[in-house]
Every structure is written in C-alpha cells, then in structure tokens.
Amino acid sequence: MAQRTVEAADRTVAEETNARTTTPGERRTCPLCAFAADGDGGIYDHLQASHRKSALSRLVADEL
C-alpha cells in the first residue's frame, strides 16, 4: 500500500515539474524550501534528493 502511494507521489511531482517549462537561464525555486536552480532539471533533482526522503518518512509514519 505505501509503495503505491510513494510511486503516485513521485509521479505527481515529476508531472508537475515537467509541466512547468523554463526558458534557458531562467531561475526556478523549490516549492517546498528556498532552494533555487537554473531550469526545471535542477529543481527536479533537488526535490528527489532533498524532499523525497522526508515524504517517505511521513508516509511510513502515517501507515503505523
């Protein structure tokens, strides 16, 4: 059950990130913190590395 929820959350983040395109050189900010990067790819990588683990922890805690 939790695995499906995590996969759905990952898919949603990817779809939302990909839906917002930037022009070259445009800076984007993380919707969850103050991190900024050039383009969508940097934000997507940041979301996966920095926020995915905290989301997983919340999902596991909710299942307990």
PQR file of N, CA, C, O and H, with PARSE charges and radii, in Angstrom:
ATOM      1  N   MET A   1       0.823  -1.193   0.000 -0.4000 1.5000
ATOM      2  CA  MET A   1       0.000   0.000   0.000 -0.0000 2.0000
ATOM      3  C   MET A   1       0.866   1.255   0.000  0.5500 1.7000
ATOM      4  O   MET A   1       0.652   2.151  -0.817 -0.5500 1.4000
ATOM      5  N   ALA A   2       1.840   1.332   0.904 -0.4000 1.5000
ATOM      6  CA  ALA A   2       2.705   2.509   0.995 -0.0000 2.0000
ATOM      7  C   ALA A   2       3.521   2.682  -0.276  0.5500 1.7000
ATOM      8  O   ALA A   2       3.741   3.809  -0.720 -0.5500 1.4000
ATOM      9  H   ALA A   2       2.014   0.604   1.567  0.4000 1.0000
ATOM     10  N   GLN A   3       3.976   1.567  -0.874 -0.4000 1.5000
ATOM     11  CA  GLN A   3       4.774   1.649  -2.099 -0.0000 2.0000
ATOM     12  C   GLN A   3       3.974   2.301  -3.220  0.5500 1.7000
ATOM     13  O   GLN A   3       4.507   3.134  -3.953 -0.5500 1.4000
ATOM     14  H   GLN A   3       3.797   0.652  -0.514  0.4000 1.0000
ATOM     15  N   ARG A   4       2.715   1.938  -3.362 -0.4000 1.5000
ATOM     16  CA  ARG A   4       1.876   2.553  -4.400 -0.0000 2.0000
ATOM     17  C   ARG A   4       1.699   4.039  -4.141  0.5500 1.7000
ATOM     18  O   ARG A   4       1.695   4.837  -5.078 -0.5500 1.4000
ATOM     19  H   ARG A   4       2.282   1.261  -2.767  0.4000 1.0000
ATOM     20  N   THR A   5       1.553   4.418  -2.878 -0.4000 1.5000
ATOM     21  CA  THR A   5       1.391   5.826  -2.528 -0.0000 2.0000
ATOM     22  C   THR A   5       2.649   6.604  -2.869  0.5500 1.7000
ATOM     23  O   THR A   5       2.564   7.711  -3.402 -0.5500 1.4000
ATOM     24  H   THR A   5       1.556   3.769  -2.117  0.4000 1.0000
ATOM     25  N   VAL A   6       3.826   6.040  -2.567 -0.4000 1.5000
ATOM     26  CA  VAL A   6       5.097   6.689  -2.879 -0.0000 2.0000
ATOM     27  C   VAL A   6       5.250   6.836  -4.384  0.5500 1.7000
ATOM     28  O   VAL A   6       5.649   7.897  -4.863 -0.5500 1.4000
ATOM     29  H   VAL A   6       3.894   5.142  -2.134  0.4000 1.0000
ATOM     30  N   GLU A   7       4.939   5.783  -5.137 -0.4000 1.5000
ATOM     31  CA  GLU A   7       5.052   5.851  -6.591 -0.0000 2.0000
ATOM     32  C   GLU A   7       4.114   6.910  -7.160  0.5500 1.7000
ATOM     33  O   GLU A   7       4.493   7.638  -8.078 -0.5500 1.4000
ATOM     34  H   GLU A   7       4.615   4.921  -4.747  0.4000 1.0000
ATOM     35  N   ALA A   8       2.920   7.006  -6.638 -0.4000 1.5000
ATOM     36  CA  ALA A   8       1.966   8.019  -7.100 -0.0000 2.0000
ATOM     37  C   ALA A   8       2.477   9.419  -6.768  0.5500 1.7000
ATOM     38  O   ALA A   8       2.352  10.335  -7.581 -0.5500 1.4000
ATOM     39  H   ALA A   8       2.612   6.415  -5.892  0.4000 1.0000
ATOM     40  N   ALA A   9       3.048   9.587  -5.581 -0.4000 1.5000
ATOM     41  CA  ALA A   9       3.596  10.890  -5.191 -0.0000 2.0000
ATOM     42  C   ALA A   9       4.756  11.275  -6.095  0.5500 1.7000
ATOM     43  O   ALA A   9       4.854  12.425  -6.521 -0.5500 1.4000
ATOM     44  H   ALA A   9       3.149   8.843  -4.920  0.4000 1.0000
ATOM     45  N   ASP A  10       5.646  10.313  -6.394 -0.4000 1.5000
ATOM     46  CA  ASP A  10       6.765  10.576  -7.295 -0.0000 2.0000
ATOM     47  C   ASP A  10       6.265  10.980  -8.673  0.5500 1.7000
ATOM     48  O   ASP A  10       6.786  11.919  -9.276 -0.5500 1.4000
ATOM     49  H   ASP A  10       5.566   9.378  -6.047  0.4000 1.0000
ATOM     50  N   ARG A  11       5.266  10.279  -9.169 -0.4000 1.5000
ATOM     51  CA  ARG A  11       4.707  10.577 -10.490 -0.0000 2.0000
ATOM     52  C   ARG A  11       4.104  11.982 -10.513  0.5500 1.7000
ATOM     53  O   ARG A  11       4.269  12.717 -11.486 -0.5500 1.4000
ATOM     54  H   ARG A  11       4.843   9.517  -8.679  0.4000 1.0000
ATOM     55  N   THR A  12       3.410  12.348  -9.446 -0.4000 1.5000
ATOM     56  CA  THR A  12       2.795  13.676  -9.362 -0.0000 2.0000
ATOM     57  C   THR A  12       3.856  14.762  -9.373  0.5500 1.7000
ATOM     58  O   THR A  12       3.716  15.756 -10.086 -0.5500 1.4000
ATOM     59  H   THR A  12       3.276  11.751  -8.655  0.4000 1.0000
ATOM     60  N   VAL A  13       4.914  14.586  -8.594 -0.4000 1.5000
ATOM     61  CA  VAL A  13       6.000  15.572  -8.561 -0.0000 2.0000
ATOM     62  C   VAL A  13       6.632  15.692  -9.933  0.5500 1.7000
ATOM     63  O   VAL A  13       6.883  16.801 -10.404 -0.5500 1.4000
ATOM     64  H   VAL A  13       5.027  13.778  -8.015  0.4000 1.0000
ATOM     65  N   ALA A  14       6.891  14.568 -10.582 -0.4000 1.5000
ATOM     66  CA  ALA A  14       7.503  14.594 -11.911 -0.0000 2.0000
ATOM     67  C   ALA A  14       6.601  15.290 -12.918  0.5500 1.7000
ATOM     68  O   ALA A  14       7.074  16.095 -13.719 -0.5500 1.4000
ATOM     69  H   ALA A  14       6.687  13.667 -10.200  0.4000 1.0000
ATOM     70  N   GLU A  15       5.318  14.992 -12.886 -0.4000 1.5000
ATOM     71  CA  GLU A  15       4.384  15.612 -13.829 -0.0000 2.0000
ATOM     72  C   GLU A  15       4.276  17.108 -13.592  0.5500 1.7000
ATOM     73  O   GLU A  15       4.267  17.886 -14.545 -0.5500 1.4000
ATOM     74  H   GLU A  15       4.934  14.338 -12.235  0.4000 1.0000
ATOM     75  N   GLU A  16       4.194  17.519 -12.332 -0.4000 1.5000
ATOM     76  CA  GLU A  16       4.089  18.944 -12.030 -0.0000 2.0000
ATOM     77  C   GLU A  16       5.365  19.675 -12.420  0.5500 1.7000
ATOM     78  O   GLU A  16       5.310  20.789 -12.942 -0.5500 1.4000
ATOM     79  H   GLU A  16       4.202  16.886 -11.558  0.4000 1.0000
ATOM     80  N   THR A  17       6.519  19.051 -12.168 -0.4000 1.5000
ATOM     81  CA  THR A  17       7.787  19.669 -12.521 -0.0000 2.0000
ATOM     82  C   THR A  17       7.933  19.767 -14.029  0.5500 1.7000
ATOM     83  O   THR A  17       8.360  20.802 -14.541 -0.5500 1.4000
ATOM     84  H   THR A  17       6.564  18.146 -11.744  0.4000 1.0000
ATOM     85  N   ASN A  18       7.587  18.715 -14.746 -0.4000 1.5000
ATOM     86  CA  ASN A  18       7.712  18.725 -16.199 -0.0000 2.0000
ATOM     87  C   ASN A  18       6.698  19.641 -16.864  0.5500 1.7000
ATOM     88  O   ASN A  18       6.963  20.146 -17.955 -0.5500 1.4000
ATOM     89  H   ASN A  18       7.240  17.874 -14.330  0.4000 1.0000
ATOM     90  N   ALA A  19       5.561  19.870 -16.253 -0.4000 1.5000
ATOM     91  CA  ALA A  19       4.530  20.723 -16.840 -0.0000 2.0000
ATOM     92  C   ALA A  19       4.969  22.182 -16.872  0.5500 1.7000
ATOM     93  O   ALA A  19       4.513  22.955 -17.714 -0.5500 1.4000
ATOM     94  H   ALA A  19       5.346  19.460 -15.367  0.4000 1.0000
ATOM     95  N   ARG A  20       5.841  22.550 -15.966 -0.4000 1.5000
ATOM     96  CA  ARG A  20       6.330  23.926 -15.911 -0.0000 2.0000
ATOM     97  C   ARG A  20       7.667  23.996 -16.622  0.5500 1.7000
ATOM     98  O   ARG A  20       8.681  23.551 -16.084 -0.5500 1.4000
ATOM     99  H   ARG A  20       6.212  21.921 -15.282  0.4000 1.0000
ATOM    100  N   THR A  21       7.681  24.539 -17.804 -0.4000 1.5000
ATOM    101  CA  THR A  21       8.927  24.645 -18.548 -0.0000 2.0000
ATOM    102  C   THR A  21       9.515  26.033 -18.362  0.5500 1.7000
ATOM    103  O   THR A  21       8.796  27.002 -18.122 -0.5500 1.4000
ATOM    104  H   THR A  21       6.858  24.900 -18.242  0.4000 1.0000
ATOM    105  N   THR A  22      10.826  26.113 -18.475 -0.4000 1.5000
ATOM    106  CA  THR A  22      11.504  27.390 -18.326 -0.0000 2.0000
ATOM    107  C   THR A  22      12.272  27.705 -19.590  0.5500 1.7000
ATOM    108  O   THR A  22      12.581  26.820 -20.388 -0.5500 1.4000
ATOM    109  H   THR A  22      11.411  25.325 -18.670  0.4000 1.0000
ATOM    110  N   THR A  23      12.570  28.961 -19.758 -0.4000 1.5000
ATOM    111  CA  THR A  23      13.437  29.364 -20.850 -0.0000 2.0000
ATOM    112  C   THR A  23      14.871  29.223 -20.365  0.5500 1.7000
ATOM    113  O   THR A  23      15.116  29.273 -19.160 -0.5500 1.4000
ATOM    114  H   THR A  23      12.319  29.680 -19.110  0.4000 1.0000
ATOM    115  N   PRO A  24      15.824  29.048 -21.276 -0.5600 1.5000
ATOM    116  CA  PRO A  24      17.224  28.903 -20.857  0.2800 2.0000
ATOM    117  C   PRO A  24      17.670  30.080 -19.981  0.5500 1.7000
ATOM    118  O   PRO A  24      17.411  31.241 -20.299 -0.5500 1.4000
ATOM    119  N   GLY A  25      18.337  29.760 -18.889 -0.4000 1.5000
ATOM    120  CA  GLY A  25      18.840  30.774 -17.978 -0.0000 2.0000
ATOM    121  C   GLY A  25      17.841  31.242 -16.928  0.5500 1.7000
ATOM    122  O   GLY A  25      18.203  32.014 -16.039 -0.5500 1.4000
ATOM    123  H   GLY A  25      18.547  28.817 -18.631  0.4000 1.0000
ATOM    124  N   GLU A  26      16.597  30.793 -17.010 -0.4000 1.5000
ATOM    125  CA  GLU A  26      15.585  31.196 -16.029 -0.0000 2.0000
ATOM    126  C   GLU A  26      15.807  30.445 -14.719  0.5500 1.7000
ATOM    127  O   GLU A  26      16.032  29.234 -14.724 -0.5500 1.4000
ATOM    128  H   GLU A  26      16.303  30.167 -17.732  0.4000 1.0000
ATOM    129  N   ARG A  27      15.743  31.167 -13.592 -0.4000 1.5000
ATOM    130  CA  ARG A  27      15.913  30.540 -12.278 -0.0000 2.0000
ATOM    131  C   ARG A  27      14.569  30.083 -11.756  0.5500 1.7000
ATOM    132  O   ARG A  27      13.568  30.786 -11.892 -0.5500 1.4000
ATOM    133  H   ARG A  27      15.560  32.151 -13.588  0.4000 1.0000
ATOM    134  N   ARG A  28      14.547  28.901 -11.156 -0.4000 1.5000
ATOM    135  CA  ARG A  28      13.352  28.336 -10.525 -0.0000 2.0000
ATOM    136  C   ARG A  28      13.636  28.166  -9.049  0.5500 1.7000
ATOM    137  O   ARG A  28      14.788  27.991  -8.651 -0.5500 1.4000
ATOM    138  H   ARG A  28      15.361  28.330 -11.045  0.4000 1.0000
ATOM    139  N   THR A  29      12.596  28.216  -8.236 -0.4000 1.5000
ATOM    140  CA  THR A  29      12.741  27.966  -6.807 -0.0000 2.0000
ATOM    141  C   THR A  29      11.934  26.733  -6.429  0.5500 1.7000
ATOM    142  O   THR A  29      10.912  26.419  -7.039 -0.5500 1.4000
ATOM    143  H   THR A  29      11.661  28.358  -8.559  0.4000 1.0000
ATOM    144  N   CYS A  30      12.416  26.057  -5.420 -0.4000 1.5000
ATOM    145  CA  CYS A  30      11.740  24.869  -4.913 -0.0000 2.0000
ATOM    146  C   CYS A  30      10.421  25.294  -4.274  0.5500 1.7000
ATOM    147  O   CYS A  30      10.390  26.276  -3.531 -0.5500 1.4000
ATOM    148  H   CYS A  30      13.246  26.312  -4.924  0.4000 1.0000
ATOM    149  N   PRO A  31       9.332  24.575  -4.547 -0.5600 1.5000
ATOM    150  CA  PRO A  31       8.056  24.935  -3.934  0.2800 2.0000
ATOM    151  C   PRO A  31       7.990  24.608  -2.439  0.5500 1.7000
ATOM    152  O   PRO A  31       7.047  25.012  -1.759 -0.5500 1.4000
ATOM    153  N   LEU A  32       8.990  23.874  -1.923 -0.4000 1.5000
ATOM    154  CA  LEU A  32       8.971  23.451  -0.523 -0.0000 2.0000
ATOM    155  C   LEU A  32       9.987  24.168   0.361  0.5500 1.7000
ATOM    156  O   LEU A  32       9.860  24.152   1.585 -0.5500 1.4000
ATOM    157  H   LEU A  32       9.755  23.545  -2.476  0.4000 1.0000
ATOM    158  N   CYS A  33      10.995  24.797  -0.248 -0.4000 1.5000
ATOM    159  CA  CYS A  33      12.024  25.478   0.537 -0.0000 2.0000
ATOM    160  C   CYS A  33      12.598  26.633  -0.283  0.5500 1.7000
ATOM    161  O   CYS A  33      12.020  27.010  -1.303 -0.5500 1.4000
ATOM    162  H   CYS A  33      11.098  24.809  -1.243  0.4000 1.0000
ATOM    163  N   ALA A  34      13.708  27.190   0.140 -0.4000 1.5000
ATOM    164  CA  ALA A  34      14.284  28.366  -0.518 -0.0000 2.0000
ATOM    165  C   ALA A  34      15.304  28.017  -1.597  0.5500 1.7000
ATOM    166  O   ALA A  34      15.922  28.926  -2.152 -0.5500 1.4000
ATOM    167  H   ALA A  34      14.178  26.885   0.968  0.4000 1.0000
ATOM    168  N   PHE A  35      15.503  26.754  -1.914 -0.4000 1.5000
ATOM    169  CA  PHE A  35      16.484  26.349  -2.919 -0.0000 2.0000
ATOM    170  C   PHE A  35      16.130  26.938  -4.282  0.5500 1.7000
ATOM    171  O   PHE A  35      14.961  26.969  -4.664 -0.5500 1.4000
ATOM    172  H   PHE A  35      15.001  26.016  -1.463  0.4000 1.0000
ATOM    173  N   ALA A  36      17.136  27.401  -5.010 -0.4000 1.5000
ATOM    174  CA  ALA A  36      16.932  27.931  -6.361 -0.0000 2.0000
ATOM    175  C   ALA A  36      17.925  27.270  -7.307  0.5500 1.7000
ATOM    176  O   ALA A  36      19.051  26.958  -6.920 -0.5500 1.4000
ATOM    177  H   ALA A  36      18.086  27.376  -4.699  0.4000 1.0000
ATOM    178  N   ALA A  37      17.502  27.061  -8.547 -0.4000 1.5000
ATOM    179  CA  ALA A  37      18.359  26.433  -9.551 -0.0000 2.0000
ATOM    180  C   ALA A  37      17.983  26.957 -10.925  0.5500 1.7000
ATOM    181  O   ALA A  37      16.903  27.515 -11.122 -0.5500 1.4000
ATOM    182  H   ALA A  37      16.587  27.314  -8.862  0.4000 1.0000
ATOM    183  N   ASP A  38      18.893  26.768 -11.871 -0.4000 1.5000
ATOM    184  CA  ASP A  38      18.614  27.130 -13.254 -0.0000 2.0000
ATOM    185  C   ASP A  38      17.816  26.015 -13.899  0.5500 1.7000
ATOM    186  O   ASP A  38      18.265  24.870 -13.933 -0.5500 1.4000
ATOM    187  H   ASP A  38      19.770  26.315 -11.711  0.4000 1.0000
ATOM    188  N   GLY A  39      16.646  26.334 -14.406 -0.4000 1.5000
ATOM    189  CA  GLY A  39      15.834  25.365 -15.134 -0.0000 2.0000
ATOM    190  C   GLY A  39      15.114  24.381 -14.242  0.5500 1.7000
ATOM    191  O   GLY A  39      15.332  24.323 -13.031 -0.5500 1.4000
ATOM    192  H   GLY A  39      16.281  27.265 -14.379  0.4000 1.0000
ATOM    193  N   ASP A  40      14.244  23.606 -14.881 -0.4000 1.5000
ATOM    194  CA  ASP A  40      13.430  22.626 -14.164 -0.0000 2.0000
ATOM    195  C   ASP A  40      14.224  21.412 -13.705  0.5500 1.7000
ATOM    196  O   ASP A  40      13.922  20.838 -12.658 -0.5500 1.4000
ATOM    197  H   ASP A  40      14.067  23.653 -15.864  0.4000 1.0000
ATOM    198  N   GLY A  41      15.233  21.011 -14.469 -0.4000 1.5000
ATOM    199  CA  GLY A  41      16.003  19.817 -14.129 -0.0000 2.0000
ATOM    200  C   GLY A  41      16.663  19.917 -12.772  0.5500 1.7000
ATOM    201  O   GLY A  41      16.675  18.948 -12.013 -0.5500 1.4000
ATOM    202  H   GLY A  41      15.479  21.477 -15.319  0.4000 1.0000
ATOM    203  N   GLY A  42      17.215  21.082 -12.456 -0.4000 1.5000
ATOM    204  CA  GLY A  42      17.857  21.274 -11.162 -0.0000 2.0000
ATOM    205  C   GLY A  42      16.869  21.182 -10.017  0.5500 1.7000
ATOM    206  O   GLY A  42      17.182  20.634  -8.960 -0.5500 1.4000
ATOM    207  H   GLY A  42      17.205  21.870 -13.072  0.4000 1.0000
ATOM    208  N   ILE A  43      15.679  21.717 -10.225 -0.4000 1.5000
ATOM    209  CA  ILE A  43      14.643  21.652  -9.194 -0.0000 2.0000
ATOM    210  C   ILE A  43      14.156  20.217  -9.032  0.5500 1.7000
ATOM    211  O   ILE A  43      13.949  19.756  -7.910 -0.5500 1.4000
ATOM    212  H   ILE A  43      15.425  22.163 -11.083  0.4000 1.0000
ATOM    213  N   TYR A  44      13.972  19.516 -10.134 -0.4000 1.5000
ATOM    214  CA  TYR A  44      13.527  18.122 -10.060 -0.0000 2.0000
ATOM    215  C   TYR A  44      14.553  17.291  -9.282  0.5500 1.7000
ATOM    216  O   TYR A  44      14.185  16.526  -8.390 -0.5500 1.4000
ATOM    217  H   TYR A  44      14.140  19.891 -11.045  0.4000 1.0000
ATOM    218  N   ASP A  45      15.836  17.441  -9.619 -0.4000 1.5000
ATOM    219  CA  ASP A  45      16.885  16.706  -8.910 -0.0000 2.0000
ATOM    220  C   ASP A  45      16.877  17.053  -7.423  0.5500 1.7000
ATOM    221  O   ASP A  45      17.010  16.170  -6.576 -0.5500 1.4000
ATOM    222  H   ASP A  45      16.135  18.063 -10.343  0.4000 1.0000
ATOM    223  N   HIS A  46      16.723  18.329  -7.110 -0.4000 1.5000
ATOM    224  CA  HIS A  46      16.677  18.771  -5.713 -0.0000 2.0000
ATOM    225  C   HIS A  46      15.494  18.146  -4.980  0.5500 1.7000
ATOM    226  O   HIS A  46      15.646  17.660  -3.860 -0.5500 1.4000
ATOM    227  H   HIS A  46      16.615  19.046  -7.799  0.4000 1.0000
ATOM    228  N   LEU A  47      14.319  18.156  -5.604 -0.4000 1.5000
ATOM    229  CA  LEU A  47      13.137  17.562  -4.971 -0.0000 2.0000
ATOM    230  C   LEU A  47      13.356  16.083  -4.690  0.5500 1.7000
ATOM    231  O   LEU A  47      12.996  15.594  -3.619 -0.5500 1.4000
ATOM    232  H   LEU A  47      14.195  18.551  -6.514  0.4000 1.0000
ATOM    233  N   GLN A  48      13.938  15.374  -5.633 -0.4000 1.5000
ATOM    234  CA  GLN A  48      14.175  13.945  -5.440 -0.0000 2.0000
ATOM    235  C   GLN A  48      15.192  13.686  -4.335  0.5500 1.7000
ATOM    236  O   GLN A  48      15.006  12.787  -3.515 -0.5500 1.4000
ATOM    237  H   GLN A  48      14.230  15.771  -6.503  0.4000 1.0000
ATOM    238  N   ALA A  49      16.264  14.469  -4.310 -0.4000 1.5000
ATOM    239  CA  ALA A  49      17.332  14.225  -3.338 -0.0000 2.0000
ATOM    240  C   ALA A  49      17.001  14.771  -1.950  0.5500 1.7000
ATOM    241  O   ALA A  49      17.303  14.123  -0.948 -0.5500 1.4000
ATOM    242  H   ALA A  49      16.415  15.199  -4.975  0.4000 1.0000
ATOM    243  N   SER A  50      16.397  15.932  -1.876 -0.4000 1.5000
ATOM    244  CA  SER A  50      16.216  16.596  -0.587 -0.0000 2.0000
ATOM    245  C   SER A  50      14.864  16.362   0.069  0.5500 1.7000
ATOM    246  O   SER A  50      14.778  16.308   1.296 -0.5500 1.4000
ATOM    247  H   SER A  50      16.151  16.459  -2.690  0.4000 1.0000
ATOM    248  N   HIS A  51      13.824  16.223  -0.711 -0.4000 1.5000
ATOM    249  CA  HIS A  51      12.489  16.154  -0.119 -0.0000 2.0000
ATOM    250  C   HIS A  51      11.842  14.780  -0.208  0.5500 1.7000
ATOM    251  O   HIS A  51      10.901  14.506   0.537 -0.5500 1.4000
ATOM    252  H   HIS A  51      13.894  16.266  -1.708  0.4000 1.0000
ATOM    253  N   ARG A  52      12.301  13.930  -1.069 -0.4000 1.5000
ATOM    254  CA  ARG A  52      11.681  12.613  -1.212 -0.0000 2.0000
ATOM    255  C   ARG A  52      11.806  11.804   0.073  0.5500 1.7000
ATOM    256  O   ARG A  52      10.867  11.115   0.471 -0.5500 1.4000
ATOM    257  H   ARG A  52      13.066  14.153  -1.675  0.4000 1.0000
ATOM    258  N   LYS A  53      12.961  11.887   0.720 -0.4000 1.5000
ATOM    259  CA  LYS A  53      13.155  11.112   1.945 -0.0000 2.0000
ATOM    260  C   LYS A  53      12.221  11.578   3.051  0.5500 1.7000
ATOM    261  O   LYS A  53      11.692  10.751   3.793 -0.5500 1.4000
ATOM    262  H   LYS A  53      13.724  12.447   0.397  0.4000 1.0000
ATOM    263  N   SER A  54      12.008  12.870   3.177 -0.4000 1.5000
ATOM    264  CA  SER A  54      11.100  13.347   4.221 -0.0000 2.0000
ATOM    265  C   SER A  54       9.666  12.942   3.902  0.5500 1.7000
ATOM    266  O   SER A  54       8.891  12.638   4.809 -0.5500 1.4000
ATOM    267  H   SER A  54      12.438  13.542   2.574  0.4000 1.0000
ATOM    268  N   ALA A  55       9.308  12.935   2.625 -0.4000 1.5000
ATOM    269  CA  ALA A  55       7.964  12.490   2.230 -0.0000 2.0000
ATOM    270  C   ALA A  55       7.786  11.006   2.535  0.5500 1.7000
ATOM    271  O   ALA A  55       6.724  10.583   2.992 -0.5500 1.4000
ATOM    272  H   ALA A  55       9.937  13.183   1.887  0.4000 1.0000
ATOM    273  N   LEU A  56       8.825  10.221   2.281 -0.4000 1.5000
ATOM    274  CA  LEU A  56       8.764   8.793   2.591 -0.0000 2.0000
ATOM    275  C   LEU A  56       8.585   8.576   4.089  0.5500 1.7000
ATOM    276  O   LEU A  56       7.801   7.723   4.504 -0.5500 1.4000
ATOM    277  H   LEU A  56       9.687  10.564   1.909  0.4000 1.0000
ATOM    278  N   SER A  57       9.304   9.340   4.895 -0.4000 1.5000
ATOM    279  CA  SER A  57       9.193   9.212   6.346 -0.0000 2.0000
ATOM    280  C   SER A  57       7.780   9.514   6.815  0.5500 1.7000
ATOM    281  O   SER A  57       7.250   8.809   7.673 -0.5500 1.4000
ATOM    282  H   SER A  57       9.941  10.033   4.558  0.4000 1.0000
ATOM    283  N   ARG A  58       7.160  10.560   6.259 -0.4000 1.5000
ATOM    284  CA  ARG A  58       5.790  10.897   6.642 -0.0000 2.0000
ATOM    285  C   ARG A  58       4.824   9.793   6.234  0.5500 1.7000
ATOM    286  O   ARG A  58       3.908   9.457   6.985 -0.5500 1.4000
ATOM    287  H   ARG A  58       7.591  11.133   5.561  0.4000 1.0000
ATOM    288  N   LEU A  59       5.025   9.225   5.042 -0.4000 1.5000
ATOM    289  CA  LEU A  59       4.145   8.148   4.592 -0.0000 2.0000
ATOM    290  C   LEU A  59       4.254   6.928   5.496  0.5500 1.7000
ATOM    291  O   LEU A  59       3.245   6.312   5.837 -0.5500 1.4000
ATOM    292  H   LEU A  59       5.769   9.498   4.432  0.4000 1.0000
ATOM    293  N   VAL A  60       5.470   6.581   5.883 -0.4000 1.5000
ATOM    294  CA  VAL A  60       5.669   5.433   6.763 -0.0000 2.0000
ATOM    295  C   VAL A  60       5.035   5.711   8.122  0.5500 1.7000
ATOM    296  O   VAL A  60       4.368   4.840   8.680 -0.5500 1.4000
ATOM    297  H   VAL A  60       6.290   7.082   5.606  0.4000 1.0000
ATOM    298  N   ALA A  61       5.232   6.900   8.655 -0.4000 1.5000
ATOM    299  CA  ALA A  61       4.647   7.247   9.952 -0.0000 2.0000
ATOM    300  C   ALA A  61       3.122   7.203   9.893  0.5500 1.7000
ATOM    301  O   ALA A  61       2.474   6.783  10.852 -0.5500 1.4000
ATOM    302  H   ALA A  61       5.774   7.608   8.202  0.4000 1.0000
ATOM    303  N   ASP A  62       2.554   7.633   8.778 -0.4000 1.5000
ATOM    304  CA  ASP A  62       1.098   7.600   8.630 -0.0000 2.0000
ATOM    305  C   ASP A  62       0.560   6.178   8.587  0.5500 1.7000
ATOM    306  O   ASP A  62      -0.564   5.929   9.023 -0.5500 1.4000
ATOM    307  H   ASP A  62       3.081   7.974   8.000  0.4000 1.0000
ATOM    308  N   GLU A  63       1.347   5.241   8.068 -0.4000 1.5000
ATOM    309  CA  GLU A  63       0.919   3.849   7.960 -0.0000 2.0000
ATOM    310  C   GLU A  63       0.963   3.132   9.309  0.5500 1.7000
ATOM    311  O   GLU A  63       0.284   2.122   9.491 -0.5500 1.4000
ATOM    312  H   GLU A  63       2.260   5.443   7.714  0.4000 1.0000
ATOM    313  N   LEU A  64       1.757   3.643  10.260 -0.4000 1.5000
ATOM    314  CA  LEU A  64       1.901   2.978  11.569 -0.0000 2.0000
ATOM    315  C   LEU A  64       0.754   3.235  12.438  0.5500 1.7000
ATOM    316  O   LEU A  64       0.717   2.751  13.570 -0.5500 1.4000
ATOM    317  H   LEU A  64       2.309   4.464  10.113  0.4000 1.0000
TER
END
